[in-house]
Amino acid sequence: MRCGLPAGFWSTPDSGQPSRLRHPAPPATESTCQHVFTTHPDLPYGDVTKHNSRNSHIRLSQHPERTDSVIEHQPAPDAIVVGGGIIGCTLAYELQKRKINTLLLEHGKIGREASWATAGIMGPPSAAGLPLHRAALAEISHKLFPALLESVEEDGGVPSSYLPIGKVLIARTEDEVELAQAQINWQINHGIDATWIEPDEVRQLEPMIPHDILGAFYSADGGTLTGHRWTESVAAAFQAIGGQIRERCPAVSILTDGERVTGVDTPDGPISTRTVVLSAGAWTRFLGPAIERSLPLIPFKGQMIGVLPESAADRPRHVIGKITGGYLVPRIDGSVAVGASLEDIGFDKRVTAFGLEYAMELMQSLGPGLRNAEVVSTWAGLRPGTADDTPLMGPVPGYDGLWVSTGHHRTGIQLAPGSAVLVADAIATGKPDELLEHFSLERFS
Ligand SMILES: Cc1cc2nc3c(=O)[nH]c(=O)nc-3n(C[C@H](O)[C@H](O)[C@H](O)COP(=O)(O)OP(=O)(O)OC[C@H]3O[C@@H](n4cnc5c(N)ncnc54)[C@H](O)[C@@H]3O)c2cc1C
């Protein structure tokens, strides 16, 4: 049985209009799905503006050459992961490591949505005050990251872009000092380096920080990644160990026989498999009607700007942030990413005056010395959020062989290592870890 999608599936809910393509449509005579993934050179800044087109999906029509035969794929994959952001790529890599032959389907290009727009801050989670299960996922991910980094670079041979520079998070009010102390205590209790530093020490570490502060949280642990580069590195590692990737090849339907998942339908035809994982970020919700249930993802927009400091001396040496959020993030290409806003306004990726104003205020507040830096890029992305700010991970109730892993909202880059291992282990062994129960889709039934 093919679970059909409702009319207008590929239009975005806010506009109801077909959205624009960020990449040119392939000629009608060629297969839509690209069977080979190669890592892309860094996007020139000129391309950044193209990334800001309002919407992000095309309205699908039947492919002119489609024969409805199963796409040639010998042997049929053991598993299909839908969505080539950091969550889907890391999961596909972990499945392949467990000898589960995996095919990754990506609607556009690998790592070009939230995982592209990300600030890429890695490291000890801001876990003080979080529910225990979310803190546990963050802690597991933090512990797994160094080994993942090593194996990705070794398997794929593509540098990760990771800068292990630590972070300085400033406090300006007594409430913020309390928040910083709680975070420091949490990290120390979990064996993760963190300390409180007084204003003089802050300025020794980061001369650009203004004087009106009460002190700062400091941890040498953690750093930053350039999101699309990291996602591509993981995808390259996945491919290097035998995984398959098809870009410009969206899942348009989930195929089932009764409650048993039997495959995925694509514009080029159906692909058989017995395990499907939905990791399509904020767009996962559009796959809900195909399985007649709600996949309640909420797109939370984040806008950022990239600036190039006048000289290396003007560049932050660490990730600098407010303890309440908002960051200056040094990147491997010498630029500094500033942001990010948090907006609940649907599938809208325009860069707006509000987003620019937010970033400018942040820069003024954290590093006024950057006021002469050149603004070299602006962008917006859609974080996959949920109503209770908790990822959705585990089996989809009512289906045999259907899984979900998405909804990582503001910390998907940080949480990808643990999420991938938990879901891959559950699929490989058939015995989900108890921790996964807290992330079950069942809570929205
Ligand atoms: C501005 C901003 C700053 C952020 N900063 C941080 C940070 O500092 N640290 C951190 O940890 N996190 C951060 N995040 C959050 C993090 O980037 C996200 O949580 C993470 O990238 C989500 O990854 P994903 O793979 O779930 O989604 P995405 O990266 O959006 O990937 C989903 C993929 O699925 C594809 N897709 C959609 N529909 C289909 C379909 N039907 N078939 C096939 N493919 C499909 C899409 O094209 C896309 O490539 C930030 C996010 C933003 C926007």
Ligand as a Chemical Component Dictionary entry (heavy atoms), coordinates in Angstrom:
data_LIG
# 
_chem_comp.id                   LIG 
_chem_comp.type                 NON-POLYMER 
_chem_comp.pdbx_formal_charge   0 
_chem_comp.three_letter_code    LIG 
# 
loop_
_chem_comp_atom.comp_id 
_chem_comp_atom.atom_id 
_chem_comp_atom.alt_atom_id 
_chem_comp_atom.type_symbol 
_chem_comp_atom.charge 
_chem_comp_atom.model_Cartn_x 
_chem_comp_atom.model_Cartn_y 
_chem_comp_atom.model_Cartn_z 
_chem_comp_atom.pdbx_ordinal 
LIG C1  C1  C 0 20.637 30.000 13.532 1  
LIG C2  C2  C 0 20.829 28.669 14.207 2  
LIG C3  C3  C 0 21.825 28.514 15.157 3  
LIG C4  C4  C 0 22.015 27.270 15.776 4  
LIG N1  N1  N 0 23.056 27.111 16.653 5  
LIG C5  C5  C 0 23.296 25.886 17.193 6  
LIG C6  C6  C 0 24.441 25.662 18.009 7  
LIG O1  O1  O 0 25.236 26.569 18.245 8  
LIG N2  N2  N 0 24.654 24.411 18.499 9  
LIG C7  C7  C 0 23.793 23.371 18.239 10 
LIG O2  O2  O 0 24.023 22.260 18.729 11 
LIG N3  N3  N 0 22.696 23.560 17.457 12 
LIG C8  C8  C 0 22.437 24.781 16.932 13 
LIG N4  N4  N 0 21.357 24.976 16.129 14 
LIG C9  C9  C 0 20.409 23.870 15.949 15 
LIG C10 C10 C 0 20.916 22.839 14.955 16 
LIG O3  O3  O 0 21.478 23.487 13.841 17 
LIG C11 C11 C 0 19.758 21.942 14.533 18 
LIG O4  O4  O 0 19.159 21.375 15.682 19 
LIG C12 C12 C 0 20.243 20.807 13.633 20 
LIG O5  O5  O 0 20.974 21.314 12.541 21 
LIG C13 C13 C 0 19.055 20.008 13.133 22 
LIG O6  O6  O 0 19.540 19.029 12.255 23 
LIG P1  P1  P 0 18.532 18.134 11.442 24 
LIG O7  O7  O 0 19.338 17.155 10.683 25 
LIG O8  O8  O 0 17.477 17.611 12.357 26 
LIG O9  O9  O 0 17.752 19.153 10.478 27 
LIG P2  P2  P 0 18.230 19.845 9.126  28 
LIG O10 O10 O 0 19.642 20.241 9.178  29 
LIG O11 O11 O 0 17.229 20.897 8.809  30 
LIG O12 O12 O 0 18.144 18.660 8.073  31 
LIG C14 C14 C 0 16.930 18.113 7.638  32 
LIG C15 C15 C 0 17.166 17.672 6.197  33 
LIG O13 O13 O 0 16.050 16.918 5.735  34 
LIG C16 C16 C 0 15.841 17.247 4.370  35 
LIG N5  N5  N 0 14.467 16.872 4.009  36 
LIG C17 C17 C 0 13.318 17.501 4.321  37 
LIG N6  N6  N 0 12.265 16.810 3.830  38 
LIG C18 C18 C 0 12.768 15.714 3.203  39 
LIG C19 C19 C 0 12.191 14.611 2.512  40 
LIG N7  N7  N 0 10.864 14.473 2.377  41 
LIG N8  N8  N 0 13.008 13.675 1.972  42 
LIG C20 C20 C 0 14.366 13.776 2.116  43 
LIG N9  N9  N 0 14.958 14.814 2.766  44 
LIG C21 C21 C 0 14.172 15.751 3.316  45 
LIG C22 C22 C 0 16.115 18.741 4.314  46 
LIG O14 O14 O 0 16.386 19.143 2.990  47 
LIG C23 C23 C 0 17.315 18.864 5.247  48 
LIG O15 O15 O 0 18.544 18.744 4.569  49 
LIG C24 C24 C 0 21.158 26.188 15.466 50 
LIG C25 C25 C 0 20.173 26.338 14.495 51 
LIG C26 C26 C 0 20.006 27.570 13.856 52 
LIG C27 C27 C 0 18.957 27.709 12.785 53 
# 
loop_
_chem_comp_bond.comp_id 
_chem_comp_bond.atom_id_1 
_chem_comp_bond.atom_id_2 
_chem_comp_bond.value_order 
_chem_comp_bond.pdbx_ordinal 
LIG C1  C2  SING 1  
LIG C2  C3  SING 2  
LIG C2  C26 DOUB 3  
LIG C3  C4  DOUB 4  
LIG C4  N1  SING 5  
LIG C4  C24 SING 6  
LIG N1  C5  DOUB 7  
LIG C5  C6  SING 8  
LIG C5  C8  SING 9  
LIG C6  O1  DOUB 10 
LIG C6  N2  SING 11 
LIG N2  C7  SING 12 
LIG C7  O2  DOUB 13 
LIG C7  N3  SING 14 
LIG N3  C8  DOUB 15 
LIG C8  N4  SING 16 
LIG N4  C9  SING 17 
LIG N4  C24 SING 18 
LIG C9  C10 SING 19 
LIG C10 O3  SING 20 
LIG C10 C11 SING 21 
LIG C11 O4  SING 22 
LIG C11 C12 SING 23 
LIG C12 O5  SING 24 
LIG C12 C13 SING 25 
LIG C13 O6  SING 26 
LIG O6  P1  SING 27 
LIG P1  O7  DOUB 28 
LIG P1  O8  SING 29 
LIG P1  O9  SING 30 
LIG O9  P2  SING 31 
LIG P2  O10 DOUB 32 
LIG P2  O11 SING 33 
LIG P2  O12 SING 34 
LIG O12 C14 SING 35 
LIG C14 C15 SING 36 
LIG C15 O13 SING 37 
LIG C15 C23 SING 38 
LIG O13 C16 SING 39 
LIG C16 N5  SING 40 
LIG C16 C22 SING 41 
LIG N5  C17 SING 42 
LIG N5  C21 SING 43 
LIG C17 N6  DOUB 44 
LIG N6  C18 SING 45 
LIG C18 C19 SING 46 
LIG C18 C21 DOUB 47 
LIG C19 N7  SING 48 
LIG C19 N8  DOUB 49 
LIG N8  C20 SING 50 
LIG C20 N9  DOUB 51 
LIG N9  C21 SING 52 
LIG C22 O14 SING 53 
LIG C22 C23 SING 54 
LIG C23 O15 SING 55 
LIG C24 C25 DOUB 56 
LIG C25 C26 SING 57 
LIG C26 C27 SING 58 
# 
